[in-house]
């Protein structure tokens, strides 16, 4: 029974524990970020990686397996993110 509980805790942690992706912009006026690193286990490690590459404009985006499976996160690719024009129509002019 203890083994089942331990396995269940490991699986739940794996599914819901966030991992961080390092998104970098080359200037504050860039519209899109570039994926510079993926899969950091802590936000601190992500920030250290940004500092090591001397990135001035960066963001550590948290992601977990649950969100990737069920699509609760948007894609980094702008073509995928903005592919559905219905998401951006003006709701006042319907």
Order of alpha helices (4+ residues) and beta strands (2+ residues): alpha-beta-beta-alpha-beta-alpha-alpha
